Amino acid sequence: MQKKILYKKTEEFDEETTRQLAFHYNKIIELTGEDAGREGLANTPERAAKALIYNTQGYTQDAVAILNAARFKEDVSEMVIVKNIELYSMCEHHLHPFYGKAHIAYIPNGYITGLSKLARVVDVYSRRLQVQERLTTQILGAIKESLNPLGIAVVIEARHLCMMMRGVQKQNSITTTSAFDGVLLSNHLTRNEFLNLITADLD
């Protein structure tokens, strides 16, 4: 009896975009002094093209639409926090990766959203050529536009390979950025509650 396939992951790439990117990656490889035609590199331009398309897929996605797709009316006003959301992005200055985690909080103002949608918003904006500062404020802006909460907080901690692999080559540096709005900006007690919760070990 043939085994039934319960799940199959597929990825679709625009053929013309992939072809053009692969062509240029081939030239880049040659300009480094390598033989782009040798066995180990023969398929690298196409793989690199698909990787870049995947890593910048956020340009084709709408963070506000994602939040609105799971926007529910709910009469609660307690702080909602999703912390340690993994993120992977690419520095727009050197095209080197940076990676880390995001912490998001909002205080509902009549509406909530699915928890996974907050993580999706992080992906939408991190899967672009980015700087961490802009990434932080874009996440906050999408949540504000969709939910108009009483308060929002976004904190990102990340390691940047452009600082680790090249340049100053500092392996242990971590960059932290934050953005606050509403009562999480104006009320220091509420803001401190958020900061204490994202650093606390609740296990």
N, C-alpha and C positions, 0 to 999 in steps of 0.2 A: 504494500500500500504506500502511495506517495505521501510523504510528510506534508502536512498542510502548513503553509506560510501564514503566520498570524500577523506579522508586522514586517514591513519593508520600507527602509528609508531611501528616499530618492532626492537628488539635488538637480536643479535645472539651471543651466547657464546659457545666456544669450551667446549664440555661436559667433556672431560677428565681433562682439566685444571681446570674447575670449580669444579669437584669432588675432585681433589687433594687439591685445596685451601680450600674448605669447610672442608675437613678432618682435616687440620692443624688448621683452625680457631676454630673448635670444641675443639681441644686439648688446644689451647690458652685460650679459655673460661674456660675450666676445671681447668687450672693451676692458674687462678685468684681466684679460690675457689668457683666459681659459679656452679650451676647445669645446664649443657648444654642441658639437656633434658626437663627442665621445659617449660611450654607453651610459655612464652614470648621469649624464646631463641631457641625454637625448629627449626625454619627456619633461624635463624640469620647466621649460618655459610655459607649457600648458598647465602644469600643476601650479606654478606660481601665479599664473593668470587667474585660475579658479580660486586660489587662496585669497588673492586680493579682492576679487568680486565678493567672496563670502565675508571677508573681514570688513567690507564697506557696504554691506547690505542695508545698513541703517538709512542710507539716502533714499531708499525706495519705501520706507515705512513711516507711518504717521503715529507718533506717540499719543497724541490726544485722542485719535480714533480708537486706539487700543484701550485706553482708559475708559472711554465712553461706552465701549462694547460690553463692559462689565460694571456699569455705573448703577448703583441701587440706592433708592431712597431709604434712609435709616435714621431714626431719631436718637442718635448717640452723639456724644461730644467728648469722649475719652480719647486720649492720644493713641494712635495706631503706629507701631514701629515695625519695620522690617529691616533687620541689620545683617551685616556680613554678606551682602549680595555680591557675588563674584563678578568682576568686570575685566574685559580685555579690550584694549584699544590700540591705536597707532598714533604716535606723535606726528603732527603735521610738519614739524621742522626737519626731522631726519628720517621719517618713515620707519622708526624703531618702535617696537611694542612698548606699551606700559600697561601694568596690570595691578589689580588690588581688589578693594571691596568698597561698597557703598552702603551707607546707613541712611534710611529714609524714615521720616515721621510726618504725620499730618494729624490735625485735629478736625474731625468732620464738622461740616456745617450743613447738615441735612442729607448729605450723600456720602457713600463709601464706594470703594472699588475693589475688585478681586485682588487679593494679596499678590498673586503671581503677576498681575498686570504691572505692579510697581517694578518688579524685576525685569519685565519686558521693556519698560520705558528705559531702564538703564542700558539694556542691550541696543535699543534703537539708536541712542545717542553715542554709545561707546563704539558701535560698529561704523565709525566714520573716521576720517582724518581729524584729529582732535588736539586740543589742549585741555588739561584737566580743569582749569578754571572755567572754561566755557561749558564743558560737560556738566559740571556741578549746577550751573545756573540754568542750563537747558532742561535738566530733569525737574528742577523746581518749577520752571515756567510751565511745563506741560501739566503738572499736577494742579497748579493754580488755575490754569485755563479750563481744565476739565471739571474739577471738584469745587473750586473756590472755597477751600477750607478756611477755618479760623486761624490756622497756623501751619507752616510747613518748615521742615528742616532737612537739609541734605548735607551729609559729610562724606567725603571720599578720601581714602588713604591708598596711595599707589606707589609702586616702584617703577622707575623709568629706565629702560635699557639704554637710552641715549646718554644717561649719566653713568650707567654701570659698565657698558661695553666700550665706550669711547669717551673723548673729552676728559673730564675730571676723574672718571672711573672710580666712583664712590659706591661701594657695594651695599652699604647698609643704610643709605639715605632713604627716607620715606617722605613723600610729599602729601600734605593734608590740606584740603580745601573745604570750605563750608559756605553754605548759603541759607539764610533764614528769612521768613516772611510772616507777617501777622503777629499773633501773640508769642510765637516762638522767637520772634525778633525783639518785640517790645517788652516782654515779661521775662526777666532774668531767672526767676524761680522755675518757670515752665521750661525755659531753655536748659537750665542746669539739670532738671529732671531727665530730659532727653539725653544730655551728654553723659549723665551718670548711668542711665540704662544701657547705652550702647557700649559702655566700657565694663559693665558688670557681667560677672559669670553667674548665670541663673540656673546652671545645671544642678 
